[in-house]
Amino acid sequence: MGSTEIPVPVPSPESSAVNEGPAAAAPAADSKPKKKICCACPDTKRLRDECIVEHGESACTKWIEAHKRCLRAEGFKV
């Protein structure tokens, strides 16, 4: 029984250029939020939640809008 060698493919320069395709698309992914919405803007979220608990939603539009602005700045569509 003789031994047979199986050729191992060697990546060529052309194949490595193909792999750069997803890396080139990375800037498009940067426009996507990097955090979950529940973890974004903890300061405005806390102020908004405390105000709603103490005074009711209708009295806290200032904090609600501030939190929405913060979320939009983080890339969320709210």
Distance bins in CASP14 RR format, pairs under 12 A and 6 or more apart:
PFRMAT RR
TARGET T0000
AUTHOR 0000-0000-0000
RMODE 2
METHOD distances of the structure
MODEL  1
9 15 0 0 0 0 1 0 0 0 0 0 0
10 16 0 0 0 0 0 1 0 0 0 0 0
11 17 0 0 0 0 0 1 0 0 0 0 0
11 18 0 0 0 0 1 0 0 0 0 0 0
11 19 0 0 0 0 1 0 0 0 0 0 0
12 18 0 0 0 0 1 0 0 0 0 0 0
12 19 0 0 0 0 0 1 0 0 0 0 0
13 19 0 0 0 0 0 1 0 0 0 0 0
13 20 0 0 0 0 0 1 0 0 0 0 0
14 20 0 0 0 0 0 1 0 0 0 0 0
15 21 0 0 0 0 0 1 0 0 0 0 0
16 23 0 0 0 0 0 1 0 0 0 0 0
17 23 0 0 0 0 0 1 0 0 0 0 0
17 24 0 0 0 0 0 1 0 0 0 0 0
18 24 0 0 0 0 0 1 0 0 0 0 0
19 25 0 0 0 0 0 1 0 0 0 0 0
20 26 0 0 0 0 0 1 0 0 0 0 0
21 27 0 0 0 0 0 1 0 0 0 0 0
21 28 0 0 0 0 0 1 0 0 0 0 0
22 28 0 0 0 0 0 1 0 0 0 0 0
22 29 0 0 0 0 1 0 0 0 0 0 0
23 29 0 0 0 0 0 1 0 0 0 0 0
25 31 0 0 0 0 0 1 0 0 0 0 0
25 32 0 0 0 0 0 1 0 0 0 0 0
26 32 0 0 0 0 0 1 0 0 0 0 0
30 75 0 0 0 0 0 1 0 0 0 0 0
31 74 0 0 0 0 0 1 0 0 0 0 0
31 75 1 0 0 1 0 0 0 0 0 0 0
31 76 0 0 0 0 0 1 0 0 0 0 0
31 77 0 0 0 0 0 1 0 0 0 0 0
32 74 0 0 0 0 0 1 0 0 0 0 0
32 75 1 0 0 1 0 0 0 0 0 0 0
32 76 0 0 0 0 1 0 0 0 0 0 0
32 77 0 0 0 0 0 1 0 0 0 0 0
33 39 0 0 0 0 1 0 0 0 0 0 0
33 40 1 0 0 1 0 0 0 0 0 0 0
33 41 0 0 0 0 0 1 0 0 0 0 0
33 70 0 0 0 0 0 1 0 0 0 0 0
33 71 0 0 0 0 1 0 0 0 0 0 0
33 72 0 0 0 0 0 1 0 0 0 0 0
33 73 0 0 0 0 0 1 0 0 0 0 0
33 74 1 0 1 0 0 0 0 0 0 0 0
33 75 1 0 1 0 0 0 0 0 0 0 0
33 76 1 0 1 0 0 0 0 0 0 0 0
33 77 0 0 0 0 1 0 0 0 0 0 0
33 78 0 0 0 0 0 1 0 0 0 0 0
34 40 0 0 0 0 1 0 0 0 0 0 0
34 74 1 0 0 1 0 0 0 0 0 0 0
34 75 0 0 0 0 1 0 0 0 0 0 0
34 76 0 0 0 0 0 1 0 0 0 0 0
35 41 0 0 0 0 1 0 0 0 0 0 0
35 42 0 0 0 0 1 0 0 0 0 0 0
35 45 0 0 0 0 0 1 0 0 0 0 0
35 70 0 0 0 0 0 1 0 0 0 0 0
35 71 0 0 0 0 1 0 0 0 0 0 0
35 73 0 0 0 0 0 1 0 0 0 0 0
35 74 1 0 0 1 0 0 0 0 0 0 0
35 75 0 0 0 0 1 0 0 0 0 0 0
35 76 0 0 0 0 1 0 0 0 0 0 0
36 42 0 0 0 0 0 1 0 0 0 0 0
36 71 0 0 0 0 0 1 0 0 0 0 0
36 74 0 0 0 0 0 1 0 0 0 0 0
36 76 0 0 0 0 1 0 0 0 0 0 0
37 45 0 0 0 0 1 0 0 0 0 0 0
37 67 0 0 0 0 0 1 0 0 0 0 0
37 68 0 0 0 0 0 1 0 0 0 0 0
37 70 0 0 0 0 0 1 0 0 0 0 0
37 71 1 0 0 1 0 0 0 0 0 0 0
37 72 0 0 0 0 0 1 0 0 0 0 0
37 74 0 0 0 0 1 0 0 0 0 0 0
37 75 0 0 0 0 1 0 0 0 0 0 0
37 76 1 0 1 0 0 0 0 0 0 0 0
37 77 0 0 0 0 0 1 0 0 0 0 0
37 78 1 0 0 1 0 0 0 0 0 0 0
38 45 0 0 0 0 1 0 0 0 0 0 0
38 49 0 0 0 0 0 1 0 0 0 0 0
38 71 0 0 0 0 0 1 0 0 0 0 0
38 74 0 0 0 0 0 1 0 0 0 0 0
38 76 0 0 0 0 0 1 0 0 0 0 0
39 45 0 0 0 0 1 0 0 0 0 0 0
39 71 0 0 0 0 0 1 0 0 0 0 0
39 74 0 0 0 0 1 0 0 0 0 0 0
39 76 0 0 0 0 0 1 0 0 0 0 0
40 67 0 0 0 0 1 0 0 0 0 0 0
40 68 0 0 0 0 0 1 0 0 0 0 0
40 69 0 0 0 0 0 1 0 0 0 0 0
40 70 1 0 0 1 0 0 0 0 0 0 0
40 71 1 0 1 0 0 0 0 0 0 0 0
40 72 0 0 0 0 0 1 0 0 0 0 0
40 73 0 0 0 0 1 0 0 0 0 0 0
40 74 1 0 1 0 0 0 0 0 0 0 0
40 75 0 0 0 0 1 0 0 0 0 0 0
40 76 1 0 0 1 0 0 0 0 0 0 0
40 78 0 0 0 0 0 1 0 0 0 0 0
41 47 0 0 0 0 1 0 0 0 0 0 0
41 48 0 0 0 0 1 0 0 0 0 0 0
41 49 0 0 0 0 0 1 0 0 0 0 0
41 63 0 0 0 0 0 1 0 0 0 0 0
41 64 0 0 0 0 0 1 0 0 0 0 0
41 66 0 0 0 0 1 0 0 0 0 0 0
41 67 1 0 1 0 0 0 0 0 0 0 0
41 68 0 0 0 0 1 0 0 0 0 0 0
41 69 0 0 0 0 1 0 0 0 0 0 0
41 70 1 1 0 0 0 0 0 0 0 0 0
41 71 1 0 1 0 0 0 0 0 0 0 0
41 72 0 0 0 0 1 0 0 0 0 0 0
41 73 0 0 0 0 1 0 0 0 0 0 0
41 74 1 0 0 1 0 0 0 0 0 0 0
41 75 0 0 0 0 0 1 0 0 0 0 0
41 76 0 0 0 0 1 0 0 0 0 0 0
41 78 0 0 0 0 0 1 0 0 0 0 0
42 48 0 0 0 0 0 1 0 0 0 0 0
42 49 0 0 0 0 0 1 0 0 0 0 0
42 67 0 0 0 0 0 1 0 0 0 0 0
42 70 0 0 0 0 1 0 0 0 0 0 0
42 71 0 0 0 0 0 1 0 0 0 0 0
42 74 0 0 0 0 0 1 0 0 0 0 0
43 49 0 0 0 0 0 1 0 0 0 0 0
43 50 0 0 0 0 0 1 0 0 0 0 0
43 63 0 0 0 0 0 1 0 0 0 0 0
43 66 0 0 0 0 1 0 0 0 0 0 0
43 67 0 0 0 0 1 0 0 0 0 0 0
43 70 0 0 0 0 1 0 0 0 0 0 0
44 50 0 0 0 0 0 1 0 0 0 0 0
44 51 0 0 0 0 0 1 0 0 0 0 0
44 60 0 0 0 0 0 1 0 0 0 0 0
44 62 0 0 0 0 0 1 0 0 0 0 0
44 63 1 0 0 1 0 0 0 0 0 0 0
44 64 0 0 0 0 1 0 0 0 0 0 0
44 65 0 0 0 0 1 0 0 0 0 0 0
44 66 1 0 1 0 0 0 0 0 0 0 0
44 67 1 0 1 0 0 0 0 0 0 0 0
44 68 0 0 0 0 1 0 0 0 0 0 0
44 69 0 0 0 0 1 0 0 0 0 0 0
44 70 1 0 1 0 0 0 0 0 0 0 0
44 71 0 0 0 0 1 0 0 0 0 0 0
44 72 0 0 0 0 0 1 0 0 0 0 0
44 73 0 0 0 0 0 1 0 0 0 0 0
44 74 0 0 0 0 0 1 0 0 0 0 0
44 78 0 0 0 0 0 1 0 0 0 0 0
45 51 0 0 0 0 0 1 0 0 0 0 0
45 52 0 0 0 0 0 1 0 0 0 0 0
45 63 0 0 0 0 1 0 0 0 0 0 0
45 64 0 0 0 0 0 1 0 0 0 0 0
45 66 0 0 0 0 1 0 0 0 0 0 0
45 67 1 0 1 0 0 0 0 0 0 0 0
45 68 0 0 0 0 0 1 0 0 0 0 0
45 70 0 0 0 0 1 0 0 0 0 0 0
45 71 0 0 0 0 1 0 0 0 0 0 0
45 74 0 0 0 0 0 1 0 0 0 0 0
46 52 0 0 0 0 0 1 0 0 0 0 0
46 53 0 0 0 0 0 1 0 0 0 0 0
46 63 0 0 0 0 1 0 0 0 0 0 0
46 66 0 0 0 0 0 1 0 0 0 0 0
46 67 0 0 0 0 1 0 0 0 0 0 0
46 70 0 0 0 0 0 1 0 0 0 0 0
47 53 0 0 0 0 0 1 0 0 0 0 0
47 54 0 0 0 0 0 1 0 0 0 0 0
47 55 0 0 0 0 0 1 0 0 0 0 0
47 60 0 0 0 0 1 0 0 0 0 0 0
47 62 0 0 0 0 1 0 0 0 0 0 0
47 63 1 0 1 0 0 0 0 0 0 0 0
47 64 0 0 0 0 1 0 0 0 0 0 0
47 65 0 0 0 0 0 1 0 0 0 0 0
47 66 1 0 0 1 0 0 0 0 0 0 0
47 67 1 0 0 1 0 0 0 0 0 0 0
47 70 0 0 0 0 0 1 0 0 0 0 0
48 54 0 0 0 0 0 1 0 0 0 0 0
48 55 0 0 0 0 0 1 0 0 0 0 0
48 56 0 0 0 0 0 1 0 0 0 0 0
48 57 0 0 0 0 1 0 0 0 0 0 0
48 59 0 0 0 0 0 1 0 0 0 0 0
48 60 1 0 0 1 0 0 0 0 0 0 0
48 61 0 0 0 0 1 0 0 0 0 0 0
48 62 0 0 0 0 1 0 0 0 0 0 0
48 63 1 0 1 0 0 0 0 0 0 0 0
48 64 1 0 1 0 0 0 0 0 0 0 0
48 65 0 0 0 0 1 0 0 0 0 0 0
48 66 1 0 0 1 0 0 0 0 0 0 0
48 67 1 0 1 0 0 0 0 0 0 0 0
48 68 0 0 0 0 1 0 0 0 0 0 0
48 69 0 0 0 0 0 1 0 0 0 0 0
48 70 0 0 0 0 1 0 0 0 0 0 0
48 71 0 0 0 0 0 1 0 0 0 0 0
49 55 0 0 0 0 0 1 0 0 0 0 0
49 56 0 0 0 0 0 1 0 0 0 0 0
49 57 0 0 0 0 0 1 0 0 0 0 0
49 60 0 0 0 0 1 0 0 0 0 0 0
49 63 0 0 0 0 1 0 0 0 0 0 0
49 64 0 0 0 0 0 1 0 0 0 0 0
49 67 0 0 0 0 1 0 0 0 0 0 0
50 56 0 0 0 0 0 1 0 0 0 0 0
50 59 0 0 0 0 0 1 0 0 0 0 0
50 60 0 0 0 0 1 0 0 0 0 0 0
50 63 0 0 0 0 1 0 0 0 0 0 0
50 67 0 0 0 0 0 1 0 0 0 0 0
51 57 0 0 0 0 1 0 0 0 0 0 0
51 58 0 0 0 0 0 1 0 0 0 0 0
51 59 1 0 0 1 0 0 0 0 0 0 0
51 60 1 1 0 0 0 0 0 0 0 0 0
51 61 0 0 0 0 1 0 0 0 0 0 0
51 62 0 0 0 0 1 0 0 0 0 0 0
51 63 1 0 1 0 0 0 0 0 0 0 0
51 64 0 0 0 0 1 0 0 0 0 0 0
51 65 0 0 0 0 0 1 0 0 0 0 0
51 66 0 0 0 0 0 1 0 0 0 0 0
51 67 0 0 0 0 0 1 0 0 0 0 0
52 58 0 0 0 0 1 0 0 0 0 0 0
52 59 0 0 0 0 1 0 0 0 0 0 0
52 60 1 0 1 0 0 0 0 0 0 0 0
52 61 0 0 0 0 0 1 0 0 0 0 0
52 62 0 0 0 0 0 1 0 0 0 0 0
52 63 1 0 0 1 0 0 0 0 0 0 0
52 64 1 0 0 1 0 0 0 0 0 0 0
52 67 0 0 0 0 0 1 0 0 0 0 0
53 59 0 0 0 0 0 1 0 0 0 0 0
53 60 0 0 0 0 1 0 0 0 0 0 0
53 63 0 0 0 0 0 1 0 0 0 0 0
54 60 0 0 0 0 1 0 0 0 0 0 0
54 63 0 0 0 0 0 1 0 0 0 0 0
55 61 0 0 0 0 0 1 0 0 0 0 0
55 62 0 0 0 0 0 1 0 0 0 0 0
55 63 0 0 0 0 1 0 0 0 0 0 0
55 64 0 0 0 0 0 1 0 0 0 0 0
56 63 0 0 0 0 0 1 0 0 0 0 0
56 64 0 0 0 0 0 1 0 0 0 0 0
57 63 0 0 0 0 0 1 0 0 0 0 0
57 64 1 0 0 1 0 0 0 0 0 0 0
58 64 0 0 0 0 1 0 0 0 0 0 0
60 66 0 0 0 0 1 0 0 0 0 0 0
60 67 0 0 0 0 1 0 0 0 0 0 0
60 68 0 0 0 0 0 1 0 0 0 0 0
61 67 0 0 0 0 0 1 0 0 0 0 0
61 68 0 0 0 0 0 1 0 0 0 0 0
62 68 0 0 0 0 0 1 0 0 0 0 0
62 69 0 0 0 0 0 1 0 0 0 0 0
63 69 0 0 0 0 0 1 0 0 0 0 0
63 70 0 0 0 0 0 1 0 0 0 0 0
64 70 0 0 0 0 0 1 0 0 0 0 0
64 71 0 0 0 0 0 1 0 0 0 0 0
64 78 0 0 0 0 0 1 0 0 0 0 0
65 71 0 0 0 0 0 1 0 0 0 0 0
65 72 0 0 0 0 0 1 0 0 0 0 0
65 78 0 0 0 0 0 1 0 0 0 0 0
66 72 0 0 0 0 0 1 0 0 0 0 0
66 73 0 0 0 0 0 1 0 0 0 0 0
67 73 0 0 0 0 0 1 0 0 0 0 0
67 74 0 0 0 0 0 1 0 0 0 0 0
67 76 0 0 0 0 0 1 0 0 0 0 0
67 78 0 0 0 0 1 0 0 0 0 0 0
68 74 0 0 0 0 0 1 0 0 0 0 0
68 75 0 0 0 0 0 1 0 0 0 0 0
68 76 0 0 0 0 1 0 0 0 0 0 0
68 77 0 0 0 0 0 1 0 0 0 0 0
68 78 1 0 1 0 0 0 0 0 0 0 0
69 75 0 0 0 0 0 1 0 0 0 0 0
69 76 0 0 0 0 0 1 0 0 0 0 0
69 78 0 0 0 0 1 0 0 0 0 0 0
70 76 0 0 0 0 1 0 0 0 0 0 0
70 78 0 0 0 0 1 0 0 0 0 0 0
71 77 0 0 0 0 1 0 0 0 0 0 0
71 78 1 0 1 0 0 0 0 0 0 0 0
72 78 1 0 0 1 0 0 0 0 0 0 0
END
